[in-house]
């Protein structure tokens, strides 16, 4: 009997969150405190306070027309303003809010599945 051979699925293209550094995220060898992620790139993000978050604040991530936005709300889970969620919902983009570490892990898993998503990760 021959042992089964397992092959690793190649990672999806785009930015890879490699770990955490201080209040930020290590992505492709660079550290970002706040970051917008798309399947194509990582952009430094000066995140506003969560209660003031508006669609314009994440427009660079939404420009790729993602299935949904992973919203990392910082060191703890919190909920974004209802107006923010409603505005994205009107565009057909869902919002999944969780603490930023969980959002970074979810990004890696979902991108590994090839999902076309975006993320906005607030500092830790």
Beta strands, then each sheet from edge to edge (+ up, - down):
strand 1: 17-21
strand 2: 24-27
strand 3: 30-32
strand 4: 35-37
strand 5: 42-44
strand 6: 68-72
strand 7: 94-98
strand 8: 118-121
sheet 1: 1+ 2- 3+
sheet 2: 5+ 4- 8+ 6+ 7+
end
